[in-house]
Each structure stands twice: as C-alpha cells, then as structure tokens.
Amino acid sequence: MMNYIPESALQLAIGLVFGTVFHFLDPSQEVYLRPDWFFLYLLPPIVLDAGFFLSNKDFFPNAGTIMVYAVFGTLWNIVMIALTLYGCSDYFSVKTSFIDLCLFATLISAVDPVAVIGVFERLHVNALLHICVFGESLLNDVVTVVLYKTLIVLSEVGTENMNTVDYVTSAVSFIFVSAEGIVFGALSGLLTSLATKYAQIDPLQPLILLLLPYLSYLISEGFGQSGILTIAVCGVVMRQYVLGNMDNSSQIASANCFKMLSSWFVPSHGSNMCS
C-alpha cells in the first residue's frame, strides 16, 4: 500500500478514523491539541531531528538558494495570500482585520513535502533539487512559526491600537529575535559538542544530545527568542562536531533516539547518522 499512497496521507486517514471512533464513543468529550503542548513537547523533537540529519555538505554550498525560497518565498506567499483575501473581504460575512488574514496565510504557508521527498528518493533525483526542497521545508517551518508568534501578539493588541511606528518596531523585533535565536542556537550546539567530548561515560552522550538542545529551546523561549530557530541551528551545528566525539554504538543509539522521538509526531526525513 505504501507504494501507492503517500505516508503522510495514510497517517491523516488513520487520524481521521481514530478521531471518528473517539467521537462516537463519547460525544460529550472534546479531544483537541492545545497549542502550548504542541510548541513545548511535539515541535522541538521534529525540528531537532530535521536540523541534525540535514546534510551539511549539501546544505551550506546551496544555502543562498535555500534561504531565498524559504525566507523571501515564504514571506511573499504570505503577503500575496493575505492581500488577496483582504481584497475579497467585502464578501466575508465576518469582518476580519488584515493582521488576522496574515495570520491565516501564515498557517497555510507551512508546507510539509513528505510525499514529494518520498517520490524524489524513489526517482533518485539530483542532490541539488533534493537538498533545496528539503532545506526549504525545514527553514519554511521555522519562518512560519516565528512569524506566527509575532502576528499573534499583533492580533492581541489590535490594529486599531497600532500606528506605523508599531509596525516598523514589530518588523525590526522579528529580525532581532530571529538573529538572537540563530546565535544562541550556534552557541548551544558548540556547548553540546564540548559536553560530548569531555563526557567520559559513553551512555551519557546520547542523553546529552537530547537534553542540552531541548534545554536551549526552553531557555530561548523563556528569554523571548525564537526557540525553533535555536534548536534547529543547534542541531545543524552539533552534527558537524559531535560525531567525532562518539563511538559507533553511541552514534547508533543517538540516531535511534532522534528517529523514535520525531517519528511519533511526523515521518522522519533523516538519513543514516553514521553515513
């Protein structure tokens, strides 16, 4: 069946079936996913796995192309969707502000190319196309999450209480928050690499790889930075250095832990860690 149906589509179908069953078992009980649970527990393992298993030798030479698609392409997509909806707002039965339309556009701009990457792997497409799509998917998620949180704050304040200076300040704050998340993520990755280097007990190394990046995510969020950017950059940086500090058994254990945690919530895109 997996040869004909994408894995992501099959998982959606399974979710719909179980949701329908739970609804009929107890119609009075509402089952939903709280946003803070998603951002605190579900998202960090997914982003850490994607960043850690990203092929650095393919990513960095094509970083410029990937950034254009992931950052400017995503922002262009969000703005165009929001402007289109704003132009059609007279036909809406509910009056919706432009900020709320941008918020909706941000939600639907976070795309997951699981099925596309699966097709790429079966067709053995060239490495440039594969890394551009995969790298864009990782950074696209990061951009939309950071922008979503910024727009949530603006939506709570209300457009009627804002002026031009507030919009400019929000844009500058968005840039600084992103930059701080990148810097803190790089420092966290280097700290994790040093911790694995000086850890004398091999079983501790996989634990360090899991706990320190997650701790950096929590600290970054606590200080108002972008925790998603922090943990993504942390994964990219520490992969560059930690493999030389670990023996083969620790590498395999770490790879299995990453894949197990991320596969609980999303199909893993990672390749073999030891390759």
Secondary structure, 3 states (H helix, E strand, C coil): CCCCCCHHHHHHHHHHHHHHHHHHHCCCCCCCCCHHHHHHHHHHHHHHHHHHCCCHHHHHHHHHHHHHHHHHHHHHHHHHHHHHHHHCHHHCCCCCCHHHHHHHHHHHHCCCCHHHHHHHHHHCCCHHHHHHHHHHHHHHHHHHHHHHHHHHHHHHHCHHHCCHHHHHHHHHHHHHHHHHHHHHHHHHHHHHHHHHHHCCCCCHHHHHHHHHHHHHHHHHHHCCCCHHHHHHHHHHHHHHHHHHHCCHHHHHHHHHHHHHHHHCCCCCCCCCCCC
